[in-house]
Amino acid sequence: MPGEEKKVVLVTGGTGYIGSHTVLELLEAGYEAVVLDVLSNSGIESIKRVEKMCNKKIPFEKVNLVDCAAVDKVFSKYKIHCVIHLAALKSVGESVKKPLDYYENNVTVVLSHALFQVMSSHNVRNLVFSSSCTVYGTPHFLPLTEEHPIGDCVNPYGASKFFAEIILKDLCRSDPNWNVVSLRYFNPIGAHPSGDIGEHPSVPYVTQVALGQRPHVNVFGSDYNTPDGTGIRDYIHIVDLAWAHIISIQMFEKNCGLKVYNIGTGKGYSVLEIIREMEKASGRPIPYKLCPRREGDTPMVFADAGLAARELGWKAKFGLDKMCEDQWRWQTKNPHGYA
């Protein structure tokens, strides 16, 4: 409605890949956004570009989420309606090598309860949480529904998200005033269609190979029980994923309590299919090298996202061709990421 005060959404980890796209979608949907980030694995350039795209200044606060006093100042400064909590480390492979880093970054923020304590003290008990399909571990059945058992994780990244989900579940049980929407992401790729924002550093490697920046793509695992022997994943366009956060906010008006949704397309693609589709998008050959399986990976994962469709009205719009086209556009416009 004209003249209606816009709702303010605090986005933690808002300068990252998912965060920057989510902030852009928030602004385009009519919300105000405040970005909070410690800039440990991202930079401010992504938000500067979103500002240019929207012709709007975006408030930014460099704050560590375990610093209760600093977080409280943010909530005192802005009239926050809800929080989208994206701040986390996210590499499966790195988590296997540095598990304690992942537990410290992804779980300690929740365990320290500084964010939730401050939210409660300011009567803000609406949270969209960034979870992951890795909480399911090795699938017992496919496609994965939200009813699939969780917790038998095959890597520390998945375990960190599982622990956080359990803590949030207990929080909602202890206080019925809390509303938490936990989104279990599948595999986001692509970039904004403008090519102005994307993932930094400039990944995936497949596009770097197409640009000649790397000699070949390492394909980890070629002996899986899949049609071409390579791992299968449910890839989702980053814009579809970002939109899922915005549409989740509507659930807070219904006092939803705890809700969990798979955010994927429901279709799995192999690593070799991704390479072939990127060859089409780029018009260039992409050499690859078959390598041993990578510790912490599962052979095949794809979603049943029907619950999100029924309750949120959310469904992925973009196919693999669009994901690769937009990824290639970002890569060619920004061969070194935001550098």
Secondary structure, 3 states (H helix, E strand, C coil): CCCCCCCEEEEECCCCHHHHHHHHHHHHCCCEEEEEECCCCCCCHHHHHHHHHHCCCCCEEECCCCCHHHHHHHHHHCCEEEEEECCCCCCHHHHHHCHHHHHHHHCHHHHCCHHHHHHHHCCCCEEEEEEEHHHHCCCCCCCECCCCCCCCCCCHHHHHHHHHHHHHHHHHHHCCCCEEEEEEECEEECCCCCCCCCCCCCCCHHHHHHCCCCCCEEEECCCCCCCCCCCEECEEEHHHHHHHHHHHHHHHHHCCCEEEEEECCCCCEEHHHHHHHHHHHHCCCCCEEEECCCCCCCCECCECCHHHHHHCCCCCCCCHHHHHHHHHHHHHHCCCCCC
